[in-house]
Amino acid sequence: MKTIVLTGGGSGGHIIPNIALLPYLKKHFDRIYYVGEKGGMEEKIAQKNNIPFFPIKAIKLDRTKLAKNLKIPFVLPKYIAEAVELLQNLNADVVFSKGGYVSLPITYACKRLKIPYVIHEADKSLGVANKLAQGKASKVITSDESCNKNNKYITLGTPIRDEILRGNASKIGTKLNLDNSKPNILIVGGSLGAKAINDCVISCLGSLTKKYNVIHLTGKGKLSDTKATGYYPLEYADNIGDYYAAASLVIARSGAGVITELQAVGVRSILIPLPQTASRGDQLENAKKSNFTVICQEDLTPDLLLDKISMTLSMPKPISNYDKETSQKIVDQILLSMK
């Protein structure tokens, strides 16, 4: 019986691609486990998809309070030792890592146990955890050839869930009772929400709802008390494919996962990347290499947002360039790593 362990967490971009692989992994593996941080988003998502979840301890690099990072060399070895024990108990044959700080103890444990592991990078450059894990990885799957160093690296893109491509716009129109005479603007702050985007939308809501139906996925715990005709706030949506299908335009952060989804469904989009001060700059890099309208957060104002919405809606609809075989190709690479 073959066993695969999936890992990755901290944000939806490090988790959802793992879930996209599940239908393809189930054809080849008798046991599929998810390893991540206790209480993290990955635990909830794994449980929702009926994947047994096992918690590990991990430590995150702090980009703002650098002194906190001094304890990393002291606690990380202990966490790696615990990950070694867990992988032994799970009888793991192979590990697939989507990155994020939670993946590091597991990939280091794989090195000690000589368990093959494959890592995936969705951004235009490797994240910290993947940089540290790439050396002993059996395969490094990337979404951009600029990440590639040698023949161990292969560019296959980022997997998305099949249901993203099967969105049903009528479900959203019926559920929300949308005004069919107006275009639908969908605002997606990401799994953790986006305060700057949320605040800007609320500040120009009157102008927006005069022209558009505004569907606002605020992020969990970020709902506003604001009410207006034509404004439809929700914390999150499981059926995001249906919302994409209903949208005339999407406003979103620029994580690699969401960009892949937006390109795959071919919807006009405005990206507002996390600023460099709040990340390693990957979202800015992703946005610049996309074919979407981009607004830097430091430039974001209600007037600019309204202008960019009008301009983007007048542009031709993007053509989907997503390879529907992406998930299968990634699973093929995982299987090859075990030989």
GISULTA-V756661 format. One line per field, one symbol per residue. ss: DSSP state (@ for helix, = for strand, . for the rest). phi: phi as a letter, one per 40 degrees, with the letter a starting at -180 (. if undefined). burial: b if it has 9 or more other ideal C-beta (glycine too) atoms within 8 Angstrom, else e. A space follows every 10 residues. Layout:
# GISULTA-V756661
ss=???
phi=???
burial=???
This chain:
# GISULTA-V756661
ss=..=====... .@@@.@@@@@ @@@@@..... =======... @@@@@@@@.. .=====.... .....@@@@@ @@@@@@@@@@ @@@@@@@@@@ ...====... @@@@@@@@@@ @@@..===== =......@@@ @@@@@@..== ==..@@@... ..===..... .@@@@@..@@ @@@@@@.... ..======.. ....@@@@@@ @@@.@@@@@@ @======... .......... ====.....@ @@@@@@..== ==...@@@@@ @@@@@...== =....@@@.. .@@@@@@@.. ..==..@@@. .@@@@@@@@@ @@@....... .....@@@@@ @@@@@@@..
phi=.cbbbbahah adccbdcccc cddccccbbc bbbbbaccgc dccccccccf bdbbcbcabc cccbbccccc cdccccdccc cccdcccccc fccabbbcgg dcccdccccd dccfccabbb bcccaccdcc ccccdbccab cbbaccccba cccacbgbcb cdcdcbcbcc ccdcccfccc cbcbbbbbcg cbgadccdcc cccbcdcccc bbcbcbcchc gbccccbacg bbcacaaccc dccdccccab bacbcdcccd cccccgbdab bbcdcdcbac gccccdcccc bbcbbcdccc bdcccccccc cccccccccc bccccdcccc cdccccccc
burial=ebbbbbbbbb bbbbbbbbbb bbebbeeebe bbbbbbbeeb bbbebbbeee bebbbbbbbe eeeeeeeeee ebeebbeebb ebbbebbeeb ebbbbbbbbb bbbbbbbbbb eebebbbbbb bbbbbebebb ebbbeebebb bbbbeebbee ebbbbbbbbb bbebbebbbe bbbeebebee ebbbbbbbbb bbbbebbbeb bbebbebbbe ebbbbbbbbe ebeeeeeeeb bbebbeeebb bbbbbbbbbb bbbbbbbbbb bbbbbebbbb bbbbbeeebe ebbbbbbeeb ebbbbbbeeb ebebbbebbe bbbeeeebee ebeeebbebb bebbbebbe
